[in-house]
Amino acid sequence: MNSLDLLELTPMGRNTRPLIGKTVLIVEDSRFICEAARRHLNVYFPTIVIIDVGLPDGSGLQLISELAGASPRIGVILGTSGDDLMHHQSLQAGADGFLAKPFENLSCFQSTILQLLPIQQKPKGPIVLQDAPVTPDLITFRDDLVQALISLKDYPSTKEEGFIRSFLAGVCAASGDDFMREAIKTGDIDQLCAKIEHRIGQIAIL
């Protein structure tokens, strides 16, 4: 056991990590993942579920509705999206709250969840929220770009293209990538794919 291990066991270490011990299930932009989440919920019972309501087939809102009506009910159900208009729809579907993308800092994320936790699940004693900015991971960002590129080439329909552009807009906003945010506005799909490939290549050599 090293000094970092000891720090994690001290009361101060716990107070600076108010969500320690809580299980969070995140359902993001994928019908496959959404269906996997349903199967997962038949076995496990997370404390918090965060669901992207912008899923291409609308299943995000449907999943919120199903979980909100289930018994026993999950402690906190949150909708999330880069579209602020989804806030109202999430609450209508039964969500307890909404997290707007991108998540700008850790304290906002923590405080939203802590406010909504049932009283018996709230941490005891003083809490120190972490105000550190959420720093995007470039490798994960690159993986998202690769997946978007594959999808654009494999599913060239107008409906799929619209969803992929929306997905890219959220990812690029979270990463602060102004070049790609402008590239998404490119009307020609071949040009957009070329710009995505260019950015992927740049990230690969960093």
Residue pairs with C-beta under 8 A, 6 or more apart in sequence:
7 13
11 125
14 20
14 123
15 123
15 125
15 126
15 127
15 128
16 128
16 130
17 130
18 110
18 114
18 123
18 127
18 128
18 129
19 110
19 113
19 114
22 47
22 48
22 113
22 117
22 121
23 44
23 45
23 46
23 47
23 48
24 46
24 47
24 48
24 49
24 50
25 37
25 40
25 41
25 44
25 46
25 48
25 49
25 50
26 49
26 50
26 51
27 33
27 34
27 37
27 49
27 50
27 51
27 52
27 55
27 60
27 63
28 52
29 52
29 54
29 55
29 56
29 167
30 55
31 55
31 56
31 57
31 59
34 55
34 59
34 60
34 63
37 49
37 63
38 63
38 66
41 49
41 67
45 72
45 74
46 74
47 74
47 75
47 76
47 117
47 121
48 74
48 75
48 76
48 77
48 78
48 113
48 117
49 67
49 74
49 76
49 77
49 78
50 78
50 79
50 80
50 99
51 60
51 63
51 64
51 67
51 77
51 78
51 79
51 80
51 95
52 60
52 79
52 80
52 81
53 60
53 61
53 64
53 79
53 80
53 81
53 86
53 89
53 90
53 93
54 60
54 81
54 82
54 83
54 86
54 166
54 167
54 170
56 159
56 160
56 163
60 79
61 79
61 89
61 90
61 93
62 93
64 77
64 79
64 90
64 93
64 94
64 95
65 93
65 94
67 73
67 74
67 77
67 94
68 77
68 93
68 94
68 95
69 94
75 116
75 117
75 118
75 121
76 96
76 97
76 113
76 116
76 117
77 94
77 95
77 96
78 90
78 95
78 96
78 97
78 98
78 99
78 112
78 113
78 116
79 86
79 87
79 89
79 90
79 91
79 93
79 95
79 97
79 98
79 99
80 98
80 99
80 100
80 101
81 87
81 90
81 98
81 100
81 101
81 170
82 100
82 101
82 102
82 166
82 169
82 170
82 173
82 174
83 166
84 100
86 98
87 98
87 100
90 98
91 97
91 98
96 116
97 112
97 115
97 116
99 109
99 112
101 170
101 173
101 174
102 134
102 170
102 173
102 174
102 175
103 109
103 134
103 174
104 133
104 134
105 131
105 132
105 133
105 134
106 129
106 130
106 131
106 132
106 133
106 134
107 129
107 130
107 131
109 134
110 129
110 130
111 129
114 122
114 123
114 127
136 174
136 175
136 176
138 203
138 206
139 203
141 171
141 175
141 177
141 203
142 200
142 203
142 204
144 167
144 168
144 171
145 168
145 171
145 180
145 196
145 199
145 200
145 203
146 200
148 164
148 167
148 168
148 171
148 196
149 193
149 196
149 197
149 200
151 160
151 164
152 161
152 164
152 189
152 192
152 193
152 196
153 193
155 161
155 164
156 189
161 189
165 184
165 192
168 180
168 184
168 196
169 181
169 184
172 180
172 181
172 184
173 181
177 199
179 195
179 199
180 195
180 196
180 199
183 192
183 195
183 196
183 199
184 192
186 192
186 195
